[in-house]
Amino acid sequence: MAFTRLGILILMVELGQFVLAGRTLTKEECLKFERSNFIQRAPKVVRVYESDPAYLHCTVPHSNNNLVAWTRLTDDALLTAGGQSFTSDSRFQISPKREARDWVLNIRRVMLSDSGCYMCEINTEPQSTQYTVYLEVFKKKETPTNKPETSVTVNKPKTTLTARMEGSTIILNCTVEADRHSTIDVLWTKDRKPVDLFDEKKYVTSYKTVSRNLMVYVLKVNEASHQDDGQYACEGEEFPQQSQTVHINAALVSSPNSSSFPTLNYFILLLCVITHPILCL
C-alpha cells in the first residue's frame, strides 16, 4: 500500500508546522514532538561516526497495513512514504522488517550534515502516531558521549559474505560472528545502491541464529537473469562492508536443456571477493 498524492501533500503540510523557520531543532525540542500512546523501545538518540551507516527505527503499533513516512525535520524534507523514496540522495533507504513491524530508515555513509531531527509518522486512528529520533554524527577522532572510544576497534564482529545458486535463485549469506547475541541491522546493496526490498517477489530477506554468537543474514534473488549481475554487499553499523561480484551467463540460463539443479548447462556463476578484483578480470 502506498501514499496517495493527496495524502502525501497533507502529510507534508502537517509536518511543516514542526519546523522552526531559520533555526535548527535542538535534541530536546526534537524529542518533544513525539506523539504516541505506545512505547517505542528503539533508541530516541542515535550516535554514529562520520562515514558509518545509521539506522533509525520506527515500530508500527498495530497492523502492517499502516502507512509510514519518514521526514527530516531539520529542513522539512520528506524522505520516504510507504515504500516510495522522495529524495534524490540514494544514501537514504527504507527497509521494512515486517515480522517486527519495524520500518527502518537506513542512511549509508553518514555525513556531519545529516545530524538533526527525524520523524516517523504512522497513520493510526484517531490521530497519527509520531516518533522522533535525533541523529548525532561525530568525526572519527571524536567520541560520542555514550560510546567509548575503544568500542570502535575492540570486539568488532567478524563478517563473511558467500553466494550460491539454487535453481534460478541467487542466495547470499552474510555471516556475522559477534561477542554478543542480538540481531544487527544489515543493509543490502547492489552496485552500491540499496536493494529494493519492497519488491517481495524478487527479493526475500531473512536471518537465522546458528549459535549464541553466530548470525546468518540471507538475501534471496529470485528468477535470476543477466539483469541481476553486479556487486552485492552487506554492511552494518558495527561491521565493515563485505562484497561479492555475481555474473550469470544469460544465454545458458535460457537453454532448453536447463533443469532445476545448478549445473553448467543451466548457468555460469562467477564469484570473487571485491578485495581481490584481479580475479574478476
C-alpha positions as CSV (number, residue, x, y, z in Angstrom):
1,M,0.0,0.0,0.0
2,A,1.3,3.4,-0.9
3,F,0.5,7.0,0.0
4,T,-1.8,8.9,-2.4
5,R,-0.6,12.2,-3.9
6,L,-3.2,14.0,-1.7
7,G,-2.1,12.1,1.3
8,I,1.5,13.0,0.8
9,L,0.6,16.6,0.3
10,I,-1.5,16.7,3.5
11,L,1.4,14.9,5.3
12,M,3.9,17.4,4.1
13,V,1.7,20.3,5.2
14,E,1.1,18.7,8.7
15,L,4.8,18.0,9.2
16,G,5.7,21.5,8.0
17,Q,4.3,23.0,11.2
18,F,7.0,21.3,13.3
19,V,10.0,23.1,11.7
20,L,11.0,26.3,13.3
21,A,12.0,28.6,10.4
22,G,15.5,29.9,10.4
23,R,16.9,27.6,13.1
24,T,17.7,24.0,13.8
25,L,15.8,21.9,16.3
26,T,17.8,21.0,19.4
27,K,17.8,17.4,20.7
28,E,15.3,18.4,23.5
29,E,13.0,20.2,21.1
30,C,13.1,17.3,18.7
31,L,12.1,14.7,21.2
32,K,9.1,16.8,22.4
33,F,7.4,16.2,19.1
34,E,6.7,12.6,19.8
35,R,3.0,11.7,19.9
36,S,2.2,8.2,20.8
37,N,0.2,6.0,23.2
38,F,2.6,3.2,22.7
39,I,6.1,2.5,24.0
40,Q,8.8,2.8,21.4
41,R,11.7,0.7,22.6
42,A,14.1,1.8,19.9
43,P,16.8,4.5,20.7
44,K,15.5,8.0,20.6
45,V,19.0,9.3,20.1
46,V,21.3,7.6,17.6
47,R,25.1,8.4,17.7
48,V,27.3,7.3,14.9
49,Y,30.7,8.2,13.4
50,E,31.1,10.0,10.1
51,S,31.0,7.6,7.0
52,D,29.4,4.8,9.1
53,P,25.8,3.8,8.4
54,A,23.0,4.9,10.7
55,Y,19.7,3.0,11.4
56,L,16.6,4.9,12.7
57,H,13.8,2.6,13.9
58,C,10.1,3.1,13.8
59,T,7.8,0.4,15.2
60,V,4.2,0.3,13.9
61,P,1.9,-0.2,16.9
62,H,-0.7,-2.5,15.3
63,S,-1.2,-3.7,11.7
64,N,1.4,-3.9,8.9
65,N,-1.2,-2.1,6.8
66,N,-0.5,1.2,8.4
67,L,1.3,3.8,6.2
68,V,4.6,5.0,7.4
69,A,6.6,8.2,6.4
70,W,10.0,9.4,7.4
71,T,10.7,13.2,7.4
72,R,13.9,15.1,8.2
73,L,12.6,18.0,10.3
74,T,15.9,19.9,10.1
75,D,14.9,21.1,6.6
76,D,11.3,19.7,6.3
77,A,12.3,17.1,3.7
78,L,10.0,14.2,3.1
79,L,12.4,11.2,2.7
80,T,10.1,8.2,2.3
81,A,6.4,7.4,2.3
82,G,5.5,3.8,2.3
83,G,7.9,2.1,0.0
84,Q,8.5,5.2,-2.1
85,S,11.5,7.4,-1.8
86,F,11.1,11.2,-2.2
87,T,14.8,12.2,-2.0
88,S,17.4,12.1,-4.8
89,D,20.0,11.1,-2.2
90,S,20.5,7.4,-2.7
91,R,22.1,7.1,0.7
92,F,18.6,7.0,2.2
93,Q,16.6,3.7,2.1
94,I,13.6,2.4,3.8
95,S,13.9,-1.1,5.0
96,P,10.8,-2.8,6.4
97,K,11.2,-5.6,9.0
98,R,7.7,-6.9,8.6
99,E,7.9,-9.6,11.2
100,A,8.8,-7.0,13.8
101,R,6.6,-4.3,12.3
102,D,9.7,-2.1,12.2
103,W,10.3,0.4,9.4
104,V,14.0,1.2,9.5
105,L,15.4,4.3,7.8
106,N,18.9,3.4,6.6
107,I,21.4,6.2,6.0
108,R,24.6,5.0,4.3
109,R,27.9,6.8,4.7
110,V,26.6,9.3,7.2
111,M,27.8,12.9,6.8
112,L,28.1,15.5,9.5
113,S,25.3,17.5,7.8
114,D,22.9,14.5,8.4
115,S,22.8,15.4,12.1
116,G,19.5,16.5,13.3
117,C,15.9,15.6,14.0
118,Y,14.0,12.9,12.1
119,M,10.3,12.0,12.4
120,C,8.5,8.8,11.6
121,E,4.7,9.3,11.3
122,I,2.2,6.4,11.2
123,N,-1.4,6.9,10.0
124,T,-3.1,5.5,13.1
125,E,-6.6,6.4,14.4
126,P,-8.0,8.7,15.8
127,Q,-4.8,10.6,15.2
128,S,-1.4,9.8,13.7
129,T,1.4,8.4,15.7
130,Q,4.7,10.3,15.7
131,Y,8.1,9.0,16.8
132,T,11.1,11.3,16.7
133,V,14.8,10.3,16.5
134,Y,17.7,12.7,17.0
135,L,20.8,11.7,15.0
136,E,24.2,12.8,16.2
137,V,27.2,12.4,13.8
138,F,30.7,12.6,15.1
139,K,34.0,13.0,13.3
140,K,36.2,9.9,13.6
141,K,38.5,11.5,16.1
142,E,35.6,12.5,18.3
143,T,33.9,10.2,20.9
144,P,30.1,10.1,21.4
145,T,29.1,10.6,25.0
146,N,27.7,7.1,25.5
147,K,30.1,5.3,23.2
148,P,33.6,4.6,24.5
149,E,36.4,5.2,22.0
150,T,37.6,1.6,22.4
151,S,34.3,0.3,21.0
152,V,35.3,1.4,17.6
153,T,38.2,-1.1,17.3
154,V,37.6,-3.7,20.0
155,N,35.4,-6.7,19.7
156,K,34.1,-5.8,16.3
157,P,32.0,-8.6,14.6
158,K,33.7,-10.7,12.0
159,T,31.8,-11.0,8.7
160,T,31.9,-13.1,5.6
161,L,29.7,-13.0,2.5
162,T,29.1,-16.0,0.3
163,A,26.9,-16.7,-2.7
164,R,25.5,-19.7,-4.3
165,M,22.7,-20.8,-6.7
166,E,19.7,-22.9,-6.0
167,G,17.8,-23.4,-9.3
168,S,17.2,-19.9,-10.6
169,T,17.7,-18.2,-7.3
170,I,20.8,-16.4,-6.1
171,I,21.3,-16.9,-2.3
172,L,23.7,-14.6,-0.5
173,N,24.7,-15.4,3.1
174,C,26.1,-12.7,5.3
175,T,27.6,-14.4,8.3
176,V,28.2,-12.3,11.4
177,E,30.3,-13.5,14.3
178,A,30.0,-11.3,17.4
179,D,30.7,-11.4,21.1
180,R,27.0,-10.8,21.9
181,H,23.8,-12.5,21.0
182,S,21.5,-10.0,19.3
183,T,20.3,-9.1,15.8
184,I,22.2,-6.5,13.9
185,D,20.8,-4.1,11.3
186,V,22.1,-5.2,7.9
187,L,21.9,-3.1,4.7
188,W,21.9,-5.0,1.3
189,T,23.2,-3.2,-1.7
190,K,23.8,-4.0,-5.4
191,D,26.3,-1.9,-7.3
192,R,26.4,0.4,-4.3
193,K,22.7,1.1,-4.5
194,P,20.2,-0.2,-1.9
195,V,18.3,-3.3,-2.9
196,D,14.6,-2.7,-3.4
197,L,13.3,-4.9,-0.6
198,F,9.7,-3.8,-1.3
199,D,9.9,-6.0,-4.4
200,E,9.0,-9.0,-2.4
201,K,8.6,-11.3,-5.4
202,K,12.2,-10.6,-6.5
203,Y,14.0,-10.2,-3.1
204,V,13.5,-12.1,0.1
205,T,15.4,-11.4,3.3
206,S,15.7,-13.5,6.4
207,Y,18.1,-14.3,9.2
208,K,18.8,-17.3,11.4
209,T,20.7,-17.9,14.6
210,V,23.4,-20.6,14.1
211,S,24.9,-20.4,17.6
212,R,25.0,-17.9,20.5
213,N,27.5,-15.7,18.7
214,L,26.8,-16.5,15.1
215,M,24.0,-15.0,12.9
216,V,23.4,-15.5,9.2
217,Y,21.6,-12.9,7.2
218,V,20.2,-14.1,3.9
219,L,19.2,-12.3,0.7
220,K,17.5,-14.4,-2.0
221,V,17.3,-13.0,-5.6
222,N,14.5,-14.9,-7.4
223,E,14.3,-15.7,-11.1
224,A,17.9,-14.5,-11.6
225,S,19.0,-13.3,-15.0
226,H,21.8,-11.2,-16.5
227,Q,20.0,-8.1,-15.1
228,D,20.9,-9.4,-11.7
229,D,24.7,-9.3,-12.5
230,G,26.6,-7.0,-10.2
231,Q,28.4,-6.4,-7.0
232,Y,26.3,-7.4,-4.0
233,A,27.3,-6.3,-0.5
234,C,26.1,-6.5,3.1
235,E,27.1,-3.9,5.7
236,G,26.1,-2.9,9.2
237,E,26.8,-0.2,11.8
238,E,29.2,-2.5,13.7
239,F,30.9,-4.4,10.9
240,P,32.7,-3.4,7.6
241,Q,31.1,-4.0,4.2
242,Q,31.6,-7.4,2.6
243,S,31.1,-7.8,-1.1
244,Q,30.7,-10.4,-3.8
245,T,30.5,-9.9,-7.6
246,V,28.0,-12.2,-9.3
247,H,27.7,-12.9,-13.0
248,I,25.2,-15.1,-14.7
249,N,25.5,-16.3,-18.3
250,A,22.1,-15.3,-19.7
251,A,22.5,-17.4,-22.8
252,L,22.8,-20.6,-20.8
253,V,20.1,-19.6,-18.4
254,S,17.6,-19.7,-21.3
255,S,18.9,-23.1,-22.5
256,P,16.0,-25.5,-23.3
257,N,18.0,-28.2,-21.5
258,S,18.0,-26.3,-18.3
259,S,17.0,-28.1,-15.1
260,S,16.1,-27.1,-11.6
261,F,19.6,-28.0,-10.4
262,P,22.7,-25.7,-10.5
263,T,24.6,-27.3,-13.4
264,L,26.9,-25.7,-16.1
265,N,24.1,-26.4,-18.6
266,Y,21.9,-24.0,-16.7
267,F,24.2,-21.1,-15.7
268,I,27.7,-20.0,-15.0
269,L,28.1,-18.2,-11.8
270,L,31.4,-16.3,-11.2
271,L,32.1,-15.1,-7.7
272,C,35.0,-13.1,-6.5
273,V,35.8,-11.2,-3.3
274,I,35.9,-7.5,-4.1
275,T,39.1,-7.1,-2.2
276,H,40.7,-9.2,-5.0
277,P,39.3,-7.6,-8.1
278,I,42.0,-9.0,-10.3
279,L,40.1,-12.3,-10.1
280,C,37.2,-10.8,-11.8
281,L,39.0,-9.7,-15.0
